[in-house]
């Protein structure tokens, strides 16, 4: 096992379940990747994978070696990262994936701080609405990702090749026209009161829609009354303010500036929220990745300390 590239092919095959997909990820042709795997099997003297109608599966020996392969690659990447930091981050690139709202409210300060400290690292931002960014990260199209998951919403388990941490939790608020009956009541909006009104939310299959329906069920209520569907929070706000429906909008997407036409109310406990996640590949640490992650953490902490825009 002198060639570490052979261990990388084993990891890629285990995560993609396919010779062709693993080859595409690593930049090999399928025959070349198969040769790497065959040489690895000769090195260890055991069969590591079997082909089936469902793709490629690791044998018990393959699963055992996979654990150590990941450890080896992780240590190697830590060494590369440490050496890059020692070199002063004089070259390289960082590709950041983000959903739109975070790209507006969180990333600019973090990226500008990174650029001031490391101007020779090429930095780019790519837009991915959840959950599409996960695939881009797994395929190596980006190096780090800002994404989100909703409380009560569907949560897909990340593959072993990815690590994540929660960097911010933001509440959802009810946005409505000042003429709406619900705007006349002060204080948080109770679930039973929320259930009275038609709502603007995402179409079926959207995470915020599924979170809302699960929230209603958890509170012992029937399905929410859906008046209008849109996956765009700015549009949801406009629709709510111009009509008779309420929109449930996360903090970063709330309308800014004072307007006598808009009323924003908190949701009573337990409320609804979404977690902002920072995600990266476990075994691939390009120069500057640790630094940009820390700068994003710092920006999220500062944003949280700015406090809620709704009293």
Buried (B, 14 or more C-beta within 10 A) or exposed (E): BEEEEBBBBBBBBBBBBBBEBBBBBBEBEBEEBBBBBEBBBEBBEBEBBEEEEEBBBBBEBBEBBBEEBBEBBBEBBEEBBEEBEEEEBEEBEBBBBBBBBBBEBBBEBBBEBBEEBBEEBEBEBBEBBBBBBBEBBBEBEBBBBBBBBBBBBEEEEBBBBBEBEEBBBBBBBBBBBEEBEBBEEEEBBBBEBBBEBBBBBBEEEBBBBBBBBBBBEEEEEEEBBBBBBBBEBBEBBBBBBEBBBBBBBBBBBBBEEEEEEBBBBBBBEEBBBBBBBBBBBBBBBBBBBBBBBEBBBBBBEEBBEEEEEBE
